[in-house]
Amino acid sequence: MNLDDARTAFTRLRGSESGVSPAELDEVWAALETVAAEEILGEWKGDDFATGHRLHEKLFASRWYGKTFNSVEDAKPLICRDEDGNLYSDVKSGNGEASLWNIEFRGEVTATMVYDGAPIFDHFKKVDDSTLMGIMNGKSALVLDGGQHYYFLLERA
């Protein structure tokens, strides 16, 4: 799959309300460009793909909004909305916050968010200048569902 095909597939899969295959997402991921941690600083609005992964319900229940990367040392993985609609960093659910690193995943070095309080890594690749694709990786019991990773996306806020 070339980059243009990957972007087209990304848009199609993103719009699907159910039945998104992790295998299709893996193909898209493989064709996307890596990104450096320093390039993704800022505020990001999050969403996920309709793979049926168990973490979807958990994030939906937490009113997950997205992620904020103030610097490589100051990353906020769980920006959520409180009952009044205000944004806050949910440090309790995330067992702290995070930092950004350039880490190898599937044979490529790309921006990765490393959680402070849990063995969890969110790897990122660039879809375009304002969109990232993410894969949550880490200790199997925490992030895998039926052997599958959690796939999500971020858009510049």
C-alpha positions as CSV (number, residue, x, y, z in Angstrom):
1,M,0.0,0.0,0.0
2,N,1.4,3.4,-0.9
3,L,0.9,6.6,1.2
4,D,-2.0,7.9,-0.9
5,D,-3.8,4.6,-0.6
6,A,-3.1,4.5,3.1
7,R,-4.6,8.0,3.6
8,T,-7.7,7.0,1.6
9,A,-8.1,3.8,3.6
10,F,-7.6,5.7,6.9
11,T,-10.4,8.1,6.0
12,R,-12.7,5.2,5.1
13,L,-11.9,3.2,8.2
14,R,-12.3,6.2,10.4
15,G,-15.8,6.8,9.0
16,S,-16.9,3.2,9.7
17,E,-19.3,2.7,12.6
18,S,-18.4,-0.9,13.1
19,G,-16.5,-3.9,11.8
20,V,-13.1,-2.2,11.3
21,S,-10.5,-4.9,11.0
22,P,-7.2,-4.5,12.9
23,A,-5.5,-6.2,10.0
24,E,-6.6,-3.3,7.7
25,L,-5.4,-0.8,10.3
26,D,-2.0,-2.6,10.4
27,E,-1.7,-2.2,6.6
28,V,-2.5,1.5,6.9
29,W,0.0,1.9,9.7
30,A,2.8,0.2,7.8
31,A,2.4,2.7,4.9
32,L,2.3,5.9,7.0
33,E,5.3,8.1,7.7
34,T,7.0,8.1,11.0
35,V,7.1,11.3,13.1
36,A,9.5,12.7,15.6
37,A,8.4,13.4,19.2
38,E,9.3,17.1,18.8
39,E,7.0,17.4,15.8
40,I,3.8,16.5,17.6
41,L,3.8,19.1,20.5
42,G,0.5,20.8,21.1
43,E,-3.1,19.9,21.8
44,W,-4.8,17.0,20.1
45,K,-8.5,15.9,19.9
46,G,-8.8,12.1,20.0
47,D,-11.1,9.4,18.5
48,D,-10.8,5.7,17.8
49,F,-11.6,3.1,15.2
50,A,-14.6,0.9,15.5
51,T,-12.7,-2.4,16.1
52,G,-14.8,-3.4,19.1
53,H,-11.8,-3.1,21.4
54,R,-12.7,-3.1,25.1
55,L,-10.8,0.2,25.7
56,H,-13.3,2.1,23.6
57,E,-16.0,1.8,26.3
58,K,-13.5,2.7,29.0
59,L,-12.4,5.9,27.3
60,F,-16.0,6.8,26.3
61,A,-17.0,6.4,29.9
62,S,-14.2,8.7,31.0
63,R,-15.3,11.4,28.6
64,W,-11.9,11.2,26.9
65,Y,-11.2,14.3,24.8
66,G,-7.7,13.8,23.6
67,K,-4.0,14.4,24.5
68,T,-1.8,17.4,25.2
69,F,1.9,17.4,24.6
70,N,3.4,20.5,26.2
71,S,7.0,19.3,25.7
72,V,8.7,16.0,25.4
73,E,8.9,15.8,29.2
74,D,5.3,17.0,29.8
75,A,2.6,14.8,28.1
76,K,-0.9,14.5,29.2
77,P,-2.4,11.2,27.9
78,L,-5.9,11.5,29.2
79,I,-7.5,14.9,28.6
80,C,-11.1,14.4,29.6
81,R,-14.2,16.5,30.2
82,D,-15.7,16.9,33.6
83,E,-19.4,17.0,34.3
84,D,-19.5,20.7,33.4
85,G,-17.7,20.2,30.1
86,N,-14.4,21.6,31.3
87,L,-11.1,19.9,30.1
88,Y,-8.7,18.4,32.7
89,S,-5.9,15.9,32.8
90,D,-7.2,12.7,34.4
91,V,-4.0,11.7,36.3
92,K,-5.9,9.2,38.5
93,S,-7.0,7.0,35.6
94,G,-3.7,7.3,33.8
95,N,-1.6,6.6,37.0
96,G,0.1,9.9,36.3
97,E,1.0,11.6,33.1
98,A,3.6,10.8,30.4
99,S,6.6,11.8,28.3
100,L,7.4,11.6,24.6
101,W,10.3,9.6,23.2
102,N,11.4,8.4,19.8
103,I,11.1,4.6,20.1
104,E,11.3,1.6,17.7
105,F,8.0,-0.1,17.0
106,R,7.6,-2.7,14.2
107,G,11.1,-1.9,12.9
108,E,10.7,1.9,12.7
109,V,11.6,4.7,15.1
110,T,8.6,7.0,15.7
111,A,7.2,9.3,18.3
112,T,5.9,7.4,21.3
113,M,4.2,8.5,24.5
114,V,5.5,6.6,27.5
115,Y,3.1,6.6,30.5
116,D,4.6,7.5,33.8
117,G,2.6,5.0,35.9
118,A,1.9,2.1,33.7
119,P,3.7,-0.2,31.2
120,I,1.9,1.4,28.3
121,F,3.2,3.1,25.1
122,D,1.2,5.0,22.5
123,H,3.1,4.9,19.1
124,F,2.3,7.6,16.5
125,K,2.6,8.0,12.8
126,K,1.7,10.9,10.6
127,V,-1.4,10.8,8.3
128,D,-1.0,14.4,7.3
129,D,0.1,17.7,9.0
130,S,-2.9,17.7,11.4
131,T,-3.7,14.0,11.9
132,L,-1.8,11.2,13.7
133,M,-2.6,7.5,13.8
134,G,-1.9,5.8,17.1
135,I,-1.5,2.3,18.4
136,M,-1.6,1.6,22.1
137,N,1.1,-1.0,23.0
138,G,2.4,-2.4,26.3
139,K,1.7,-5.1,28.8
140,S,-0.8,-7.5,27.2
141,A,-3.3,-7.6,30.0
142,L,-3.6,-3.8,30.0
143,V,-3.8,-3.0,26.3
144,L,-4.6,-6.1,24.2
145,D,-8.1,-7.3,23.5
146,G,-8.3,-10.7,21.9
147,G,-4.6,-10.3,21.0
148,Q,-5.3,-7.0,19.2
149,H,-4.0,-3.5,19.9
150,Y,-6.1,-0.4,20.4
151,Y,-6.1,1.9,17.4
152,F,-6.9,5.6,17.7
153,L,-6.3,8.9,16.0
154,L,-5.5,12.4,17.0
155,E,-6.3,15.7,15.2
156,R,-4.7,19.0,16.1
157,A,-7.1,20.9,18.3
